[in-house]
Amino acid sequence: MELENQTLIKEFILVGFSQNFPICIFIFLLFFSIYILTVLENVFLIFTIIVSSKLHTPMYYFLCNLSFLDFCFSSSTVPKLLIDVLSEERRISVVDCLSQMNIVLVLGGIECLLLAVMAYDRYIAICFPLYYTVIMSWRVCRYSTVIMWSASLLFSVGPTLIKPFEFCQENRLDHFFCEVLAIVELACGDISFYKITIVVVGLFTLLTPPIFIIGSYICIISSILKIHSSHGRYKAFSTCASHLIVVFMFFGTSLTMYMGQASFSAYLKYISLNYMVFTPALNPLIYSLRNNEVKEAFRKILTNYTWLADHLFSKQISVSSHLQEGGRASRAERR
């Protein structure tokens, strides 16, 4: 009865970071630069993997999926953040807010599972190289992608469909996007269902994959140590190190956010910048700069497209010169 007598909220006000104009300008320029870098890096990496036939392997298939997720992950929050930073009214409707929350949860859940699958892919490639193409077939890759998307949709969106949120009191959201912990704090009535759900989903997406990844890399490291060639050990460690950097950055902040807190705290929005803004920008740099195959593929693509551009340009000049000569000849005949 008490809930029925209260007016339901239809929009939120995102508090963000600061109202000071010089600080807002600095935040805008910083995040705008990082976002443009994120988009260019991930689009470049996706394009390189698709165009280069040598990169059509399970490892790069999953890396392409990771770049796509990072692009979508960043695009789901940063453009709205950039608009709000320079805006006096930082408003968002409840429908748009819940949509953004679910998109972030789904993409985040997929990335957690994807990092675990990538660890398994490296484990098979290093520990069982002779059976790699059999175990990590394209059929397995496609099925694993479908399972990741399905599981993330089920665990992320399912609870909000079972028990939709209702808001009737405070509408100030102390965050720069619609983060689930901040949303739960503003929900009306009994929120124990949502808190239990966050813990259960967190156990599935934030604790199980790191345990699986750590187990995979223990086996990988033991196999690497058996390699007699120092060059072979270096190459194997180099490949694994880039993956581990991403894993520690992503899961470290995510576990701090969702498993280390009983309720939302304002400082957590600064921690969430790591996996929402910085990690999507760093992932392509870590993989592409440390990977000779990607750099070599990019050089070939650049060479081919440079040759094509030069060829088309020279052809255009040749056609123009023929037209000019024809024009001169026609004018001479008239005289």
C-alpha positions as CSV (number, residue, x, y, z in Angstrom):
1,M,0.0,0.0,0.0
2,E,2.8,2.4,0.9
3,L,4.5,1.7,-2.5
4,E,1.2,2.4,-4.4
5,N,0.8,5.8,-2.7
6,Q,4.3,6.9,-3.9
7,T,5.0,8.5,-7.3
8,L,7.1,6.3,-9.5
9,I,10.3,8.0,-10.9
10,K,10.5,8.3,-14.7
11,E,14.1,9.7,-15.0
12,F,17.4,9.8,-13.2
13,I,20.0,12.5,-12.8
14,L,23.5,11.2,-13.3
15,V,25.8,13.0,-10.8
16,G,29.0,12.1,-12.8
17,F,32.4,13.5,-11.6
18,S,32.4,17.2,-11.2
19,Q,30.4,20.4,-11.9
20,N,33.5,22.6,-12.1
21,F,33.8,23.8,-15.8
22,P,37.6,23.7,-16.2
23,I,37.6,20.1,-14.7
24,C,34.7,19.2,-17.0
25,I,36.7,20.4,-20.0
26,F,39.7,18.3,-18.9
27,I,37.6,15.2,-18.3
28,F,35.9,15.7,-21.7
29,L,39.2,16.0,-23.6
30,L,40.7,13.0,-21.7
31,F,37.8,10.6,-22.3
32,F,37.1,11.8,-25.8
33,S,40.8,11.1,-26.7
34,I,40.6,7.7,-25.1
35,Y,37.3,6.8,-26.8
36,I,38.6,7.8,-30.3
37,L,41.7,5.7,-29.6
38,T,39.6,2.8,-28.5
39,V,37.4,2.9,-31.6
40,L,40.3,3.2,-34.0
41,E,42.3,0.4,-32.3
42,N,39.5,-2.1,-32.2
43,V,38.1,-1.4,-35.7
44,F,41.7,-1.6,-37.0
45,L,42.3,-4.9,-35.3
46,I,38.9,-6.4,-36.4
47,F,39.6,-5.2,-40.0
48,T,43.2,-6.7,-40.0
49,I,42.0,-10.1,-38.7
50,I,39.1,-10.3,-41.2
51,V,41.2,-9.2,-44.2
52,S,44.4,-11.3,-43.5
53,S,43.8,-15.0,-44.2
54,K,46.8,-15.9,-42.1
55,L,45.0,-14.7,-39.0
56,H,42.0,-16.9,-39.6
57,T,42.7,-19.1,-36.6
58,P,40.8,-19.8,-33.4
59,M,43.1,-17.5,-31.4
60,Y,42.5,-14.5,-33.6
61,Y,38.8,-15.4,-33.9
62,F,38.4,-14.9,-30.2
63,L,40.7,-11.8,-30.3
64,C,38.3,-10.4,-32.9
65,N,35.4,-11.1,-30.6
66,L,37.2,-9.4,-27.8
67,S,37.8,-6.3,-29.9
68,F,34.1,-6.2,-30.9
69,L,33.1,-6.5,-27.3
70,D,35.5,-3.7,-26.2
71,F,34.1,-1.4,-28.9
72,C,30.5,-2.1,-27.9
73,F,31.4,-1.9,-24.2
74,S,33.0,1.5,-24.5
75,S,30.4,2.8,-26.9
76,S,27.6,1.9,-24.4
77,T,28.7,4.4,-21.8
78,V,31.4,6.8,-23.0
79,P,29.4,8.8,-25.6
80,K,26.7,9.5,-23.0
81,L,29.4,10.4,-20.5
82,L,30.9,12.9,-22.9
83,I,27.5,14.6,-23.5
84,D,26.8,14.8,-19.8
85,V,30.2,16.3,-18.9
86,L,29.4,19.4,-20.9
87,S,25.7,19.5,-20.1
88,E,24.0,21.2,-17.1
89,E,21.1,18.6,-17.1
90,R,22.5,15.1,-16.8
91,R,19.2,13.3,-17.2
92,I,18.4,9.9,-18.5
93,S,15.0,8.1,-18.6
94,V,14.4,5.0,-16.5
95,V,13.9,2.9,-19.6
96,D,17.1,4.1,-21.2
97,C,19.0,3.7,-17.9
98,L,17.8,0.1,-17.5
99,S,18.6,-0.6,-21.1
100,Q,22.2,0.7,-20.6
101,M,22.5,-1.3,-17.5
102,N,21.5,-4.6,-19.2
103,I,23.7,-3.9,-22.2
104,V,26.7,-3.4,-19.9
105,L,25.9,-6.5,-17.9
106,V,25.5,-8.7,-21.0
107,L,28.7,-7.4,-22.6
108,G,30.6,-7.7,-19.4
109,G,29.4,-11.2,-18.8
110,I,30.4,-12.3,-22.3
111,E,33.9,-10.8,-21.9
112,C,34.4,-12.7,-18.6
113,L,33.6,-16.0,-20.3
114,L,35.6,-15.1,-23.4
115,L,38.7,-14.5,-21.4
116,A,38.3,-18.0,-19.9
117,V,37.9,-19.5,-23.4
118,M,40.9,-17.7,-24.7
119,A,42.9,-19.1,-21.8
120,Y,41.7,-22.6,-22.7
121,D,42.7,-21.9,-26.3
122,R,46.2,-21.0,-25.3
123,Y,46.4,-24.1,-23.0
124,I,45.5,-26.4,-25.9
125,A,47.9,-24.6,-28.3
126,I,50.9,-24.9,-26.0
127,C,50.2,-28.2,-24.1
128,F,48.7,-30.2,-26.9
129,P,49.9,-28.6,-30.2
130,L,49.4,-31.7,-32.3
131,Y,45.7,-31.9,-31.4
132,Y,45.0,-28.2,-31.5
133,T,43.2,-28.1,-34.8
134,V,41.1,-31.1,-33.8
135,I,40.1,-29.8,-30.4
136,M,39.7,-26.1,-31.3
137,S,37.8,-26.6,-34.5
138,W,35.7,-23.9,-36.1
139,R,32.6,-25.8,-35.0
140,V,33.8,-25.6,-31.3
141,C,34.6,-21.9,-31.7
142,R,31.1,-21.1,-33.1
143,Y,29.4,-23.2,-30.4
144,S,31.4,-21.6,-27.6
145,T,30.4,-18.1,-28.9
146,V,26.7,-19.1,-28.9
147,I,27.0,-20.5,-25.4
148,M,28.8,-17.4,-24.1
149,W,26.1,-15.1,-25.5
150,S,23.2,-17.3,-24.2
151,A,24.7,-17.7,-20.7
152,S,25.4,-14.0,-20.4
153,L,21.9,-13.0,-21.5
154,L,20.3,-15.5,-19.2
155,F,22.3,-14.5,-16.1
156,S,22.3,-10.7,-16.8
157,V,18.9,-9.9,-18.2
158,G,16.9,-12.8,-16.7
159,P,16.6,-11.4,-13.1
160,T,15.3,-8.0,-14.2
161,L,12.6,-9.8,-16.3
162,I,11.6,-11.9,-13.3
163,K,11.3,-9.0,-11.0
164,P,11.4,-5.6,-12.7
165,F,12.8,-2.6,-10.9
166,E,10.6,0.1,-9.4
167,F,11.8,3.5,-8.3
168,C,9.8,5.9,-6.2
169,Q,12.2,7.9,-3.9
170,E,15.6,9.3,-4.8
171,N,16.4,9.9,-8.4
172,R,20.1,11.1,-8.1
173,L,22.4,8.4,-9.4
174,D,25.9,8.9,-8.0
175,H,27.6,7.5,-11.1
176,F,28.6,8.4,-14.7
177,F,26.5,5.5,-16.1
178,C,23.6,3.3,-15.0
179,E,25.7,0.8,-13.0
180,V,23.7,-2.1,-11.4
181,L,24.9,-1.6,-7.8
182,A,23.9,2.1,-8.0
183,I,20.6,1.2,-9.5
184,V,19.8,-1.3,-6.8
185,E,20.4,1.3,-4.1
186,L,17.6,3.5,-5.5
187,A,15.0,0.7,-6.0
188,C,11.9,0.6,-3.9
189,G,10.8,-2.1,-1.5
190,D,12.8,-5.3,-0.7
191,I,16.0,-5.3,-2.7
192,S,17.4,-8.6,-1.2
193,F,16.4,-10.5,-4.4
194,Y,18.7,-8.2,-6.5
195,K,21.6,-8.4,-4.0
196,I,21.4,-12.2,-3.9
197,T,21.3,-12.3,-7.7
198,I,24.4,-10.0,-8.0
199,V,26.3,-12.4,-5.7
200,V,25.1,-15.5,-7.6
201,V,25.9,-14.0,-11.0
202,G,29.2,-12.7,-9.7
203,L,30.2,-16.2,-8.6
204,F,29.4,-17.5,-12.1
205,T,31.0,-14.7,-14.1
206,L,33.7,-13.2,-11.9
207,L,35.0,-16.0,-9.8
208,T,34.7,-19.2,-11.9
209,P,36.5,-17.8,-15.0
210,P,39.6,-16.5,-13.1
211,I,39.9,-19.9,-11.3
212,F,39.7,-21.7,-14.7
213,I,42.2,-19.2,-16.2
214,I,44.7,-19.6,-13.3
215,G,44.4,-23.4,-13.6
216,S,45.0,-23.2,-17.4
217,Y,48.1,-21.0,-16.9
218,I,49.6,-23.2,-14.3
219,C,49.5,-26.0,-16.8
220,I,50.8,-23.7,-19.5
221,I,53.8,-22.5,-17.4
222,S,54.7,-26.0,-16.5
223,S,54.8,-26.9,-20.2
224,I,56.7,-23.8,-21.1
225,L,59.4,-24.6,-18.6
226,K,60.0,-27.9,-20.4
227,I,60.8,-26.2,-23.7
228,H,64.6,-26.4,-24.3
229,S,64.8,-23.5,-26.7
230,S,65.1,-20.1,-25.0
231,H,63.5,-18.5,-28.1
232,G,60.6,-20.9,-27.8
233,R,60.2,-20.2,-24.1
234,Y,60.3,-16.4,-24.8
235,K,57.7,-16.6,-27.5
236,A,55.3,-18.7,-25.4
237,F,55.7,-16.4,-22.3
238,S,55.2,-13.3,-24.5
239,T,51.9,-14.6,-25.9
240,C,50.6,-15.6,-22.4
241,A,51.8,-12.4,-20.7
242,S,49.7,-10.2,-22.8
243,H,46.6,-12.3,-22.0
244,L,47.4,-12.3,-18.2
245,I,47.8,-8.5,-18.1
246,V,44.2,-8.1,-19.6
247,V,42.9,-10.8,-17.2
248,F,44.3,-9.2,-14.0
249,M,43.2,-5.7,-15.0
250,F,39.6,-6.7,-15.9
251,F,38.9,-9.2,-13.2
252,G,40.7,-7.3,-10.5
253,T,38.5,-4.2,-10.7
254,S,35.4,-6.2,-11.4
255,L,35.8,-8.3,-8.3
256,T,36.4,-5.2,-6.3
257,M,33.2,-3.7,-7.6
258,Y,30.8,-6.6,-7.3
259,M,32.2,-9.1,-4.8
260,G,33.9,-6.9,-2.3
261,Q,31.0,-4.5,-1.5
262,A,27.7,-5.1,0.4
263,S,26.4,-1.9,-1.1
264,F,27.3,0.8,-3.5
265,S,29.9,3.4,-2.5
266,A,30.5,6.6,-4.4
267,Y,34.2,5.9,-4.9
268,L,33.4,2.8,-6.9
269,K,32.5,4.9,-9.9
270,Y,36.2,5.8,-10.2
271,I,37.2,2.1,-10.0
272,S,34.7,1.3,-12.7
273,L,36.6,3.6,-15.1
274,N,39.3,0.9,-15.4
275,Y,37.1,-1.7,-17.0
276,M,34.7,0.7,-18.8
277,V,37.2,3.2,-20.3
278,F,40.8,2.2,-19.9
279,T,40.8,-1.6,-20.5
280,P,39.0,-1.4,-23.9
281,A,41.7,1.0,-25.0
282,L,44.6,-1.1,-23.7
283,N,43.4,-4.5,-25.0
284,P,44.3,-3.9,-28.7
285,L,47.6,-2.2,-27.8
286,I,48.7,-5.2,-25.6
287,Y,47.7,-7.8,-28.2
288,S,48.8,-5.9,-31.4
289,L,52.1,-4.4,-30.2
290,R,53.3,-7.7,-28.7
291,N,52.2,-9.8,-31.6
292,N,54.5,-10.0,-34.7
293,E,51.8,-11.8,-36.8
294,V,49.3,-8.9,-36.4
295,K,52.0,-6.3,-37.2
296,E,53.1,-8.3,-40.3
297,A,49.5,-8.6,-41.5
298,F,49.0,-4.9,-41.0
299,R,52.2,-4.1,-43.0
300,K,51.0,-6.3,-45.9
301,I,47.5,-4.7,-45.9
302,L,49.1,-1.2,-45.8
303,T,51.4,-2.1,-48.7
304,N,48.6,-3.6,-50.8
305,Y,46.3,-0.6,-50.2
306,T,49.1,1.9,-50.9
307,W,49.8,0.1,-54.2
308,L,46.1,0.2,-55.1
309,A,45.8,3.9,-54.3
310,D,48.9,4.7,-56.4
311,H,47.6,2.6,-59.2
312,L,44.2,4.3,-59.2
313,F,45.8,7.7,-58.9
314,S,48.2,7.1,-61.9
315,K,45.3,5.7,-63.9
316,Q,43.3,8.9,-63.1
317,I,46.2,11.1,-64.2
318,S,46.5,9.1,-67.4
319,V,42.8,9.5,-68.3
320,S,43.0,13.2,-67.5
321,S,46.0,13.7,-69.8
322,H,44.3,11.8,-72.6
323,L,41.2,14.0,-72.2
324,Q,43.4,17.1,-72.3
325,E,45.2,15.9,-75.4
326,G,41.9,15.2,-77.1
327,G,40.7,18.6,-76.3
328,R,43.7,20.3,-77.7
329,A,43.4,18.2,-80.9
330,S,39.8,19.2,-81.4
331,R,40.6,22.9,-80.9
332,A,43.4,22.6,-83.5
333,E,41.1,21.0,-86.1
334,R,38.6,23.8,-85.7
335,R,41.3,26.4,-86.4
